[in-house]
Amino acid sequence: MANHPVKYNRKQPTNTHTDTWKHNWEVMKPFVHFSFKAMTLIGGALIGIIKLLPMLAPTKEESPKKETRIIKI
C-alpha cells in the first residue's frame, strides 16, 4: 500500500474566498458582457430619438409684421 499514499491521505480541496469569486466571475462573465452591450445599444437608440424629436416637432412660422412706421408726406 505504500505505492498509493493518496488513497489514505485524501483531503478535500478547500475553496477559498478568492476561488469562489473567480468561479462566480467565470460563470457570470457572458451575462455581464451581454448586459453592457445591450445598455449601450439602448442608450444609443435613446440619444438618437432625443436628437430626432426637435426636427419632427412642427415649427411655428413667424407671421410677417405689419409696418408700424409712419410715413410723413
Phi, psi and omega in degrees: 000359179289341180284343183237070181290337181292329182299325183261345181245044181288133175234137177285136178294132180263133178266125177273172180298322180293320179297321180296316179297318180297317180295316179298320180295318180297326180286318187271350185307312180298324180290322179294315179296319179297318182293323177296317179294321179294318179295323178295317180295314180294318179297318177297321178295318179295320178297318178298319179294317181296323177290330183279333184302314180299330179288331182275341180292139180293134180269141178275122178279134180285131178284143180296137181283143177284149179291122178251006178284146177258126179258120179267136180250000000 
